[in-house]
Amino acid sequence: MAVHGRVNGLAYSRFGSSIGKRLVGNNIRRNRVRRMLREAVRLNKDRLPVGLDFVLTSRRGGIPLWQDLLVLLPKLADQVRGRLEARSRRKIQPGSDTR
C-alpha cells in the first residue's frame, strides 16, 4: 500500500482509493480490497490526521492482510502528514532567499 496526500483546509479528512487491475486482479478482488480499505479507515478514524485528502493506492504484492492494514494505515497517514508539514515549512522559511 502507498498513501498520497494533500492539505484540504477542511475540519475533516477525505479518503479515496486507486486499486490497479494489473497488481490486484479482477474486479471482485479489487472491490474486496476497496471494502477492506473503507472499513480500515472507519475503524481508525480517531487515529488518523484531519484536514487532509488521502489517496490509497495498491503496490506490488497484491491484497494486504487485514491485521497489517489496520496497523499500517495510521502509520502511513502520519508519514504523509509529516511530509506535508515539512514541505510547508520549507516554503515559508524567512531569509531562505539564495539570490
Biopython code that builds the backbone (N, CA, C, O; Angstrom):
import numpy as np
from Bio.PDB.StructureBuilder import StructureBuilder

atoms = [
    (1, "MET", "N", (0.837, -1.184, 0.000)),
    (1, "MET", "CA", (0.000, 0.000, 0.000)),
    (1, "MET", "C", (0.876, 1.240, 0.000)),
    (1, "MET", "O", (1.960, 1.266, 0.583)),
    (2, "ALA", "N", (0.382, 2.244, -0.659)),
    (2, "ALA", "CA", (1.012, 3.559, -0.628)),
    (2, "ALA", "C", (-0.087, 4.571, -0.349)),
    (2, "ALA", "O", (-1.223, 4.408, -0.794)),
    (3, "VAL", "N", (0.261, 5.614, 0.391)),
    (3, "VAL", "CA", (-0.695, 6.667, 0.711)),
    (3, "VAL", "C", (-0.120, 7.989, 0.233)),
    (3, "VAL", "O", (1.015, 8.337, 0.559)),
    (4, "HIS", "N", (-0.903, 8.717, -0.535)),
    (4, "HIS", "CA", (-0.528, 10.048, -1.004)),
    (4, "HIS", "C", (-1.502, 11.027, -0.378)),
    (4, "HIS", "O", (-2.638, 10.664, -0.073)),
    (5, "GLY", "N", (-1.069, 12.268, -0.184)),
    (5, "GLY", "CA", (-1.961, 13.212, 0.473)),
    (5, "GLY", "C", (-1.737, 14.645, 0.059)),
    (5, "GLY", "O", (-0.727, 14.998, -0.550)),
    (6, "ARG", "N", (-2.714, 15.456, 0.412)),
    (6, "ARG", "CA", (-2.675, 16.891, 0.152)),
    (6, "ARG", "C", (-3.563, 17.570, 1.183)),
    (6, "ARG", "O", (-4.585, 17.016, 1.589)),
    (7, "VAL", "N", (-3.184, 18.751, 1.600)),
    (7, "VAL", "CA", (-3.975, 19.515, 2.566)),
    (7, "VAL", "C", (-5.274, 19.954, 1.903)),
    (7, "VAL", "O", (-5.268, 20.444, 0.773)),
    (8, "ASN", "N", (-6.399, 19.775, 2.615)),
    (8, "ASN", "CA", (-7.683, 20.163, 2.026)),
    (8, "ASN", "C", (-8.302, 21.380, 2.699)),
    (8, "ASN", "O", (-9.269, 21.933, 2.176)),
    (9, "GLY", "N", (-7.773, 21.819, 3.851)),
    (9, "GLY", "CA", (-8.281, 23.007, 4.519)),
    (9, "GLY", "C", (-9.638, 22.823, 5.176)),
    (9, "GLY", "O", (-10.286, 23.808, 5.527)),
    (10, "LEU", "N", (-10.077, 21.596, 5.350)),
    (10, "LEU", "CA", (-11.362, 21.308, 5.979)),
    (10, "LEU", "C", (-11.136, 20.769, 7.383)),
    (10, "LEU", "O", (-10.002, 20.472, 7.761)),
    (11, "ALA", "N", (-12.190, 20.644, 8.145)),
    (11, "ALA", "CA", (-12.092, 20.136, 9.506)),
    (11, "ALA", "C", (-12.152, 18.610, 9.552)),
    (11, "ALA", "O", (-12.236, 18.027, 10.633)),
    (12, "TYR", "N", (-12.110, 17.970, 8.408)),
    (12, "TYR", "CA", (-12.151, 16.509, 8.340)),
    (12, "TYR", "C", (-11.267, 16.051, 7.181)),
    (12, "TYR", "O", (-10.884, 16.843, 6.320)),
    (13, "SER", "N", (-10.962, 14.784, 7.179)),
    (13, "SER", "CA", (-10.150, 14.206, 6.110)),
    (13, "SER", "C", (-11.043, 13.433, 5.148)),
    (13, "SER", "O", (-12.112, 12.942, 5.513)),
    (14, "ARG", "N", (-10.570, 13.341, 3.908)),
    (14, "ARG", "CA", (-11.284, 12.552, 2.911)),
    (14, "ARG", "C", (-10.334, 11.483, 2.396)),
    (14, "ARG", "O", (-9.122, 11.688, 2.338)),
    (15, "PHE", "N", (-10.900, 10.342, 2.023)),
    (15, "PHE", "CA", (-10.104, 9.221, 1.558)),
    (15, "PHE", "C", (-10.636, 8.721, 0.234)),
    (15, "PHE", "O", (-11.846, 8.651, 0.016)),
    (16, "GLY", "N", (-9.713, 8.375, -0.645)),
    (16, "GLY", "CA", (-10.047, 7.761, -1.918)),
    (16, "GLY", "C", (-9.097, 6.606, -2.146)),
    (16, "GLY", "O", (-8.108, 6.454, -1.428)),
    (17, "SER", "N", (-9.396, 5.787, -3.151)),
    (17, "SER", "CA", (-8.521, 4.657, -3.435)),
    (17, "SER", "C", (-8.369, 4.483, -4.932)),
    (17, "SER", "O", (-9.262, 4.808, -5.714)),
    (18, "SER", "N", (-7.223, 3.966, -5.305)),
    (18, "SER", "CA", (-6.940, 3.623, -6.688)),
    (18, "SER", "C", (-6.275, 2.252, -6.671)),
    (18, "SER", "O", (-5.095, 2.120, -6.345)),
    (19, "ILE", "N", (-7.045, 1.248, -7.023)),
    (19, "ILE", "CA", (-6.570, -0.130, -6.960)),
    (19, "ILE", "C", (-6.417, -0.649, -8.376)),
    (19, "ILE", "O", (-7.403, -0.794, -9.098)),
    (20, "GLY", "N", (-5.185, -0.929, -8.779)),
    (20, "GLY", "CA", (-4.896, -1.335, -10.145)),
    (20, "GLY", "C", (-5.239, -2.782, -10.438)),
    (20, "GLY", "O", (-4.988, -3.672, -9.625)),
    (21, "LYS", "N", (-5.813, -3.004, -11.603)),
    (21, "LYS", "CA", (-6.201, -4.347, -12.023)),
    (21, "LYS", "C", (-4.983, -5.240, -12.198)),
    (21, "LYS", "O", (-5.018, -6.420, -11.850)),
    (22, "ARG", "N", (-3.923, -4.687, -12.729)),
    (22, "ARG", "CA", (-2.731, -5.474, -13.015)),
    (22, "ARG", "C", (-2.095, -6.021, -11.743)),
    (22, "ARG", "O", (-1.558, -7.128, -11.744)),
    (23, "LEU", "N", (-2.154, -5.250, -10.659)),
    (23, "LEU", "CA", (-1.484, -5.657, -9.425)),
    (23, "LEU", "C", (-2.357, -6.500, -8.508)),
    (23, "LEU", "O", (-1.848, -7.373, -7.804)),
    (24, "VAL", "N", (-3.656, -6.256, -8.504)),
    (24, "VAL", "CA", (-4.536, -6.934, -7.548)),
    (24, "VAL", "C", (-5.330, -8.039, -8.215)),
    (24, "VAL", "O", (-5.516, -9.104, -7.625)),
    (25, "GLY", "N", (-5.797, -7.815, -9.414)),
    (25, "GLY", "CA", (-6.566, -8.857, -10.090)),
    (25, "GLY", "C", (-7.892, -8.348, -10.602)),
    (25, "GLY", "O", (-8.070, -7.156, -10.851)),
    (26, "ASN", "N", (-8.815, -9.269, -10.754)),
    (26, "ASN", "CA", (-10.101, -8.938, -11.364)),
    (26, "ASN", "C", (-10.938, -8.017, -10.467)),
    (26, "ASN", "O", (-10.523, -7.659, -9.365)),
    (27, "ASN", "N", (-12.099, -7.651, -10.952)),
    (27, "ASN", "CA", (-12.945, -6.674, -10.273)),
    (27, "ASN", "C", (-13.409, -7.155, -8.903)),
    (27, "ASN", "O", (-13.560, -6.351, -7.983)),
    (28, "ILE", "N", (-13.632, -8.433, -8.765)),
    (28, "ILE", "CA", (-14.075, -8.967, -7.479)),
    (28, "ILE", "C", (-13.005, -8.748, -6.421)),
    (28, "ILE", "O", (-13.320, -8.333, -5.306)),
    (29, "ARG", "N", (-11.753, -9.018, -6.747)),
    (29, "ARG", "CA", (-10.653, -8.833, -5.794)),
    (29, "ARG", "C", (-10.410, -7.344, -5.523)),
    (29, "ARG", "O", (-10.137, -6.961, -4.386)),
    (30, "ARG", "N", (-10.509, -6.502, -6.564)),
    (30, "ARG", "CA", (-10.302, -5.057, -6.368)),
    (30, "ARG", "C", (-11.375, -4.476, -5.458)),
    (30, "ARG", "O", (-11.069, -3.663, -4.586)),
    (31, "ASN", "N", (-12.628, -4.883, -5.647)),
    (31, "ASN", "CA", (-13.703, -4.385, -4.791)),
    (31, "ASN", "C", (-13.540, -4.881, -3.362)),
    (31, "ASN", "O", (-13.883, -4.165, -2.421)),
    (32, "ARG", "N", (-13.025, -6.085, -3.183)),
    (32, "ARG", "CA", (-12.759, -6.596, -1.841)),
    (32, "ARG", "C", (-11.712, -5.726, -1.146)),
    (32, "ARG", "O", (-11.855, -5.396, 0.031)),
    (33, "VAL", "N", (-10.673, -5.361, -1.870)),
    (33, "VAL", "CA", (-9.639, -4.500, -1.303)),
    (33, "VAL", "C", (-10.222, -3.133, -0.972)),
    (33, "VAL", "O", (-9.911, -2.577, 0.081)),
    (34, "ARG", "N", (-11.050, -2.582, -1.834)),
    (34, "ARG", "CA", (-11.678, -1.282, -1.556)),
    (34, "ARG", "C", (-12.537, -1.337, -0.292)),
    (34, "ARG", "O", (-12.502, -0.421, 0.530)),
    (35, "ARG", "N", (-13.305, -2.412, -0.144)),
    (35, "ARG", "CA", (-14.139, -2.561, 1.061)),
    (35, "ARG", "C", (-13.268, -2.651, 2.311)),
    (35, "ARG", "O", (-13.587, -2.063, 3.344)),
    (36, "MET", "N", (-12.161, -3.397, 2.207)),
    (36, "MET", "CA", (-11.239, -3.506, 3.339)),
    (36, "MET", "C", (-10.662, -2.141, 3.698)),
    (36, "MET", "O", (-10.552, -1.801, 4.876)),
    (37, "LEU", "N", (-10.293, -1.357, 2.682)),
    (37, "LEU", "CA", (-9.727, -0.029, 2.936)),
    (37, "LEU", "C", (-10.745, 0.881, 3.607)),
    (37, "LEU", "O", (-10.421, 1.577, 4.569)),
    (38, "ARG", "N", (-11.972, 0.877, 3.103)),
    (38, "ARG", "CA", (-13.014, 1.713, 3.706)),
    (38, "ARG", "C", (-13.255, 1.328, 5.164)),
    (38, "ARG", "O", (-13.415, 2.197, 6.020)),
    (39, "GLU", "N", (-13.280, 0.032, 5.443)),
    (39, "GLU", "CA", (-13.502, -0.416, 6.807)),
    (39, "GLU", "C", (-12.315, -0.061, 7.696)),
    (39, "GLU", "O", (-12.506, 0.321, 8.851)),
    (40, "ALA", "N", (-11.097, -0.181, 7.178)),
    (40, "ALA", "CA", (-9.910, 0.190, 7.956)),
    (40, "ALA", "C", (-9.921, 1.684, 8.275)),
    (40, "ALA", "O", (-9.558, 2.082, 9.381)),
    (41, "VAL", "N", (-10.330, 2.505, 7.323)),
    (41, "VAL", "CA", (-10.429, 3.952, 7.572)),
    (41, "VAL", "C", (-11.488, 4.220, 8.626)),
    (41, "VAL", "O", (-11.276, 5.042, 9.517)),
    (42, "ARG", "N", (-12.618, 3.545, 8.542)),
    (42, "ARG", "CA", (-13.698, 3.750, 9.512)),
    (42, "ARG", "C", (-13.245, 3.364, 10.921)),
    (42, "ARG", "O", (-13.525, 4.084, 11.880)),
    (43, "LEU", "N", (-12.549, 2.237, 11.051)),
    (43, "LEU", "CA", (-12.124, 1.772, 12.370)),
    (43, "LEU", "C", (-10.991, 2.612, 12.950)),
    (43, "LEU", "O", (-10.840, 2.685, 14.169)),
    (44, "ASN", "N", (-10.198, 3.242, 12.096)),
    (44, "ASN", "CA", (-9.066, 4.050, 12.547)),
    (44, "ASN", "C", (-9.353, 5.549, 12.499)),
    (44, "ASN", "O", (-8.428, 6.355, 12.600)),
    (45, "LYS", "N", (-10.590, 5.925, 12.350)),
    (45, "LYS", "CA", (-10.955, 7.324, 12.144)),
    (45, "LYS", "C", (-10.383, 8.264, 13.201)),
    (45, "LYS", "O", (-9.929, 9.360, 12.873)),
    (46, "ASP", "N", (-10.399, 7.848, 14.458)),
    (46, "ASP", "CA", (-9.902, 8.708, 15.533)),
    (46, "ASP", "C", (-8.380, 8.752, 15.602)),
    (46, "ASP", "O", (-7.830, 9.617, 16.284)),
    (47, "ARG", "N", (-7.687, 7.854, 14.925)),
    (47, "ARG", "CA", (-6.222, 7.814, 14.939)),
    (47, "ARG", "C", (-5.604, 8.448, 13.693)),
    (47, "ARG", "O", (-4.380, 8.501, 13.579)),
    (48, "LEU", "N", (-6.417, 8.924, 12.767)),
    (48, "LEU", "CA", (-5.916, 9.496, 11.511)),
    (48, "LEU", "C", (-5.907, 11.018, 11.588)),
    (48, "LEU", "O", (-6.785, 11.608, 12.217)),
    (49, "PRO", "N", (-4.918, 11.666, 10.950)),
    (49, "PRO", "CA", (-4.866, 13.128, 10.959)),
    (49, "PRO", "C", (-6.056, 13.738, 10.213)),
    (49, "PRO", "O", (-6.595, 13.131, 9.288)),
    (50, "VAL", "N", (-6.458, 14.945, 10.624)),
    (50, "VAL", "CA", (-7.585, 15.624, 9.984)),
    (50, "VAL", "C", (-7.074, 16.753, 9.093)),
    (50, "VAL", "O", (-5.942, 17.212, 9.242)),
    (51, "GLY", "N", (-7.920, 17.191, 8.169)),
    (51, "GLY", "CA", (-7.582, 18.306, 7.297)),
    (51, "GLY", "C", (-6.765, 17.912, 6.080)),
    (51, "GLY", "O", (-6.123, 18.759, 5.460)),
    (52, "LEU", "N", (-6.785, 16.626, 5.735)),
    (52, "LEU", "CA", (-6.002, 16.152, 4.595)),
    (52, "LEU", "C", (-6.869, 15.296, 3.686)),
    (52, "LEU", "O", (-7.838, 14.681, 4.131)),
    (53, "ASP", "N", (-6.512, 15.263, 2.418)),
    (53, "ASP", "CA", (-7.092, 14.329, 1.460)),
    (53, "ASP", "C", (-6.079, 13.223, 1.233)),
    (53, "ASP", "O", (-4.909, 13.503, 0.970)),
    (54, "PHE", "N", (-6.505, 11.978, 1.328)),
    (54, "PHE", "CA", (-5.625, 10.841, 1.141)),
    (54, "PHE", "C", (-6.088, 10.020, -0.045)),
    (54, "PHE", "O", (-7.286, 9.868, -0.281)),
    (55, "VAL", "N", (-5.132, 9.493, -0.785)),
    (55, "VAL", "CA", (-5.415, 8.524, -1.837)),
    (55, "VAL", "C", (-4.597, 7.285, -1.515)),
    (55, "VAL", "O", (-3.370, 7.339, -1.430)),
    (56, "LEU", "N", (-5.288, 6.173, -1.339)),
    (56, "LEU", "CA", (-4.650, 4.898, -1.038)),
    (56, "LEU", "C", (-4.487, 4.139, -2.346)),
    (56, "LEU", "O", (-5.464, 3.938, -3.068)),
    (57, "THR", "N", (-3.278, 3.720, -2.659)),
    (57, "THR", "CA", (-3.020, 3.014, -3.915)),
    (57, "THR", "C", (-2.395, 1.657, -3.637)),
    (57, "THR", "O", (-1.753, 1.442, -2.609)),
    (58, "SER", "N", (-2.601, 0.752, -4.579)),
    (58, "SER", "CA", (-2.042, -0.592, -4.428)),
    (58, "SER", "C", (-0.612, -0.622, -4.952)),
    (58, "SER", "O", (-0.251, 0.113, -5.871)),
    (59, "ARG", "N", (0.167, -1.466, -4.361)),
    (59, "ARG", "CA", (1.548, -1.704, -4.769)),
    (59, "ARG", "C", (1.703, -3.182, -5.059)),
    (59, "ARG", "O", (0.780, -3.969, -4.845)),
    (60, "ARG", "N", (2.854, -3.549, -5.537)),
    (60, "ARG", "CA", (3.112, -4.968, -5.793)),
    (60, "ARG", "C", (2.926, -5.768, -4.520)),
    (60, "ARG", "O", (3.199, -5.284, -3.421)),
    (61, "GLY", "N", (2.471, -6.967, -4.673)),
    (61, "GLY", "CA", (2.264, -7.822, -3.517)),
    (61, "GLY", "C", (0.807, -8.198, -3.330)),
    (61, "GLY", "O", (0.498, -9.055, -2.502)),
    (62, "GLY", "N", (-0.090, -7.582, -4.073)),
    (62, "GLY", "CA", (-1.489, -7.978, -4.030)),
    (62, "GLY", "C", (-2.252, -7.450, -2.840)),
    (62, "GLY", "O", (-2.052, -6.314, -2.411)),
    (63, "ILE", "N", (-3.130, -8.282, -2.308)),
    (63, "ILE", "CA", (-4.050, -7.890, -1.249)),
    (63, "ILE", "C", (-3.336, -7.916, 0.096)),
    (63, "ILE", "O", (-2.748, -8.936, 0.457)),
    (64, "PRO", "N", (-3.374, -6.810, 0.848)),
    (64, "PRO", "CA", (-2.749, -6.806, 2.177)),
    (64, "PRO", "C", (-3.588, -7.610, 3.172)),
    (64, "PRO", "O", (-4.802, -7.741, 3.014)),
    (65, "LEU", "N", (-2.935, -8.134, 4.177)),
    (65, "LEU", "CA", (-3.657, -8.834, 5.237)),
    (65, "LEU", "C", (-4.417, -7.813, 6.080)),
    (65, "LEU", "O", (-3.959, -6.685, 6.264)),
    (66, "TRP", "N", (-5.577, -8.214, 6.588)),
    (66, "TRP", "CA", (-6.439, -7.318, 7.341)),
    (66, "TRP", "C", (-5.732, -6.730, 8.567)),
    (66, "TRP", "O", (-5.809, -5.527, 8.814)),
    (67, "GLN", "N", (-5.041, -7.589, 9.337)),
    (67, "GLN", "CA", (-4.356, -7.120, 10.540)),
    (67, "GLN", "C", (-3.256, -6.131, 10.185)),
    (67, "GLN", "O", (-3.060, -5.141, 10.890)),
    (68, "ASP", "N", (-2.536, -6.390, 9.096)),
    (68, "ASP", "CA", (-1.472, -5.482, 8.665)),
    (68, "ASP", "C", (-2.040, -4.136, 8.238)),
    (68, "ASP", "O", (-1.454, -3.089, 8.513)),
    (69, "LEU", "N", (-3.170, -4.171, 7.574)),
    (69, "LEU", "CA", (-3.788, -2.939, 7.093)),
    (69, "LEU", "C", (-4.239, -2.055, 8.252)),
    (69, "LEU", "O", (-4.075, -0.836, 8.201)),
    (70, "LEU", "N", (-4.798, -2.651, 9.282)),
    (70, "LEU", "CA", (-5.255, -1.874, 10.435)),
    (70, "LEU", "C", (-4.095, -1.183, 11.143)),
    (70, "LEU", "O", (-4.254, -0.071, 11.647)),
    (71, "VAL", "N", (-2.945, -1.821, 11.186)),
    (71, "VAL", "CA", (-1.783, -1.235, 11.848)),
    (71, "VAL", "C", (-1.074, -0.241, 10.937)),
    (71, "VAL", "O", (-0.609, 0.807, 11.387)),
    (72, "LEU", "N", (-0.998, -0.577, 9.658)),
    (72, "LEU", "CA", (-0.224, 0.215, 8.708)),
    (72, "LEU", "C", (-0.883, 1.540, 8.336)),
    (72, "LEU", "O", (-0.186, 2.537, 8.146)),
    (73, "LEU", "N", (-2.185, 1.572, 8.231)),
    (73, "LEU", "CA", (-2.885, 2.766, 7.751)),
    (73, "LEU", "C", (-2.600, 4.015, 8.588)),
    (73, "LEU", "O", (-2.257, 5.044, 8.006)),
    (74, "PRO", "N", (-2.722, 3.985, 9.918)),
    (74, "PRO", "CA", (-2.401, 5.197, 10.691)),
    (74, "PRO", "C", (-0.937, 5.608, 10.562)),
    (74, "PRO", "O", (-0.632, 6.800, 10.536)),
    (75, "LYS", "N", (-0.035, 4.641, 10.482)),
    (75, "LYS", "CA", (1.386, 4.961, 10.343)),
    (75, "LYS", "C", (1.660, 5.654, 9.015)),
    (75, "LYS", "O", (2.375, 6.655, 8.970)),
    (76, "LEU", "N", (1.095, 5.124, 7.934)),
    (76, "LEU", "CA", (1.296, 5.744, 6.624)),
    (76, "LEU", "C", (0.675, 7.136, 6.568)),
    (76, "LEU", "O", (1.260, 8.053, 5.992)),
    (77, "ALA", "N", (-0.506, 7.298, 7.161)),
    (77, "ALA", "CA", (-1.166, 8.604, 7.169)),
    (77, "ALA", "C", (-0.332, 9.627, 7.947)),
    (77, "ALA", "O", (-0.231, 10.784, 7.538)),
    (78, "ASP", "N", (0.263, 9.204, 9.065)),
    (78, "ASP", "CA", (1.115, 10.121, 9.837)),
    (78, "ASP", "C", (2.376, 10.488, 9.061)),
    (78, "ASP", "O", (2.849, 11.621, 9.150)),
    (79, "GLN", "N", (2.925, 9.539, 8.303)),
    (79, "GLN", "CA", (4.092, 9.841, 7.471)),
    (79, "GLN", "C", (3.750, 10.878, 6.410)),
    (79, "GLN", "O", (4.534, 11.794, 6.158)),
    (80, "VAL", "N", (2.591, 10.740, 5.794)),
    (80, "VAL", "CA", (2.155, 11.707, 4.782)),
    (80, "VAL", "C", (1.975, 13.079, 5.421)),
    (80, "VAL", "O", (2.410, 14.086, 4.863)),
    (81, "ARG", "N", (1.333, 13.123, 6.595)),
    (81, "ARG", "CA", (1.148, 14.392, 7.297)),
    (81, "ARG", "C", (2.489, 15.037, 7.610)),
    (81, "ARG", "O", (2.653, 16.243, 7.428)),
    (82, "GLY", "N", (3.442, 14.255, 8.074)),
    (82, "GLY", "CA", (4.766, 14.777, 8.372)),
    (82, "GLY", "C", (5.464, 15.331, 7.152)),
    (82, "GLY", "O", (6.097, 16.384, 7.226)),
    (83, "ARG", "N", (5.359, 14.634, 6.022)),
    (83, "ARG", "CA", (5.974, 15.129, 4.783)),
    (83, "ARG", "C", (5.329, 16.420, 4.324)),
    (83, "ARG", "O", (6.017, 17.330, 3.863)),
    (84, "LEU", "N", (4.005, 16.509, 4.447)),
    (84, "LEU", "CA", (3.314, 17.734, 4.036)),
    (84, "LEU", "C", (3.685, 18.903, 4.941)),
    (84, "LEU", "O", (3.863, 20.022, 4.460)),
    (85, "GLU", "N", (3.802, 18.662, 6.239)),
    (85, "GLU", "CA", (4.204, 19.730, 7.158)),
    (85, "GLU", "C", (5.622, 20.188, 6.883)),
    (85, "GLU", "O", (5.898, 21.388, 6.908)),
    (86, "ALA", "N", (6.529, 19.253, 6.619)),
    (86, "ALA", "CA", (7.915, 19.610, 6.308)),
    (86, "ALA", "C", (7.987, 20.417, 5.018)),
    (86, "ALA", "O", (8.759, 21.371, 4.924)),
    (87, "ARG", "N", (7.201, 20.047, 4.043)),
    (87, "ARG", "CA", (7.183, 20.773, 2.775)),
    (87, "ARG", "C", (6.663, 22.191, 2.960)),
    (87, "ARG", "O", (7.188, 23.128, 2.359)),
    (88, "SER", "N", (5.628, 22.355, 3.795)),
    (88, "SER", "CA", (5.077, 23.700, 4.004)),
    (88, "SER", "C", (6.059, 24.565, 4.802)),
    (88, "SER", "O", (6.131, 25.772, 4.573)),
    (89, "ARG", "N", (6.815, 23.973, 5.734)),
    (89, "ARG", "CA", (7.817, 24.744, 6.481)),
    (89, "ARG", "C", (8.942, 25.209, 5.566)),
    (89, "ARG", "O", (9.438, 26.325, 5.723)),
    (90, "ARG", "N", (9.351, 24.383, 4.621)),
    (90, "ARG", "CA", (10.419, 24.773, 3.697)),
    (90, "ARG", "C", (9.992, 25.939, 2.824)),
    (90, "ARG", "O", (10.805, 26.808, 2.511)),
    (91, "LYS", "N", (8.723, 25.969, 2.427)),
    (91, "LYS", "CA", (8.237, 27.020, 1.536)),
    (91, "LYS", "C", (8.175, 28.383, 2.197)),
    (91, "LYS", "O", (8.366, 29.402, 1.534)),
    (92, "ILE", "N", (7.906, 28.417, 3.516)),
    (92, "ILE", "CA", (7.660, 29.708, 4.155)),
    (92, "ILE", "C", (8.771, 30.144, 5.096)),
    (92, "ILE", "O", (8.554, 31.053, 5.897)),
    (93, "GLN", "N", (9.941, 29.541, 5.037)),
    (93, "GLN", "CA", (11.024, 29.954, 5.909)),
    (93, "GLN", "C", (11.544, 31.328, 5.494)),
    (93, "GLN", "O", (11.930, 31.515, 4.341)),
    (94, "PRO", "N", (11.561, 32.295, 6.419)),
    (94, "PRO", "CA", (12.067, 33.630, 6.084)),
    (94, "PRO", "C", (13.589, 33.593, 5.972)),
    (94, "PRO", "O", (14.265, 32.832, 6.666)),
    (95, "GLY", "N", (14.097, 34.417, 5.100)),
    (95, "GLY", "CA", (15.545, 34.528, 4.928)),
    (95, "GLY", "C", (16.169, 33.394, 4.143)),
    (95, "GLY", "O", (17.389, 33.233, 4.153)),
    (96, "SER", "N", (15.359, 32.610, 3.467)),
    (96, "SER", "CA", (15.926, 31.488, 2.722)),
    (96, "SER", "C", (16.125, 31.848, 1.255)),
    (96, "SER", "O", (16.355, 30.969, 0.425)),
    (97, "ASP", "N", (16.039, 33.119, 0.936)),
    (97, "ASP", "CA", (16.267, 33.562, -0.430)),
    (97, "ASP", "C", (17.746, 33.449, -0.762)),
    (97, "ASP", "O", (18.579, 33.987, -0.033)),
    (98, "THR", "N", (18.092, 32.765, -1.839)),
    (98, "THR", "CA", (19.506, 32.500, -2.170)),
    (98, "THR", "C", (19.939, 33.226, -3.436)),
    (98, "THR", "O", (20.642, 32.655, -4.270)),
    (99, "ARG", "N", (19.526, 34.473, -3.585)),
    (99, "ARG", "CA", (19.931, 35.231, -4.777)),
    (99, "ARG", "C", (21.303, 35.784, -4.650)),
    (99, "ARG", "O", (21.789, 36.445, -5.568)),
]
sb = StructureBuilder()
sb.init_structure("model")
sb.init_model(0)
sb.init_chain("A")
sb.init_seg("    ")
for serial, (resi, resn, name, xyz) in enumerate(atoms, 1):
    if name == "N":
        sb.init_residue(resn, " ", resi, " ")
    sb.init_atom(name, np.array(xyz, "f"), 0.0, 1.0, " ", f" {name:<3s}", serial, name[0])
structure = sb.get_structure()
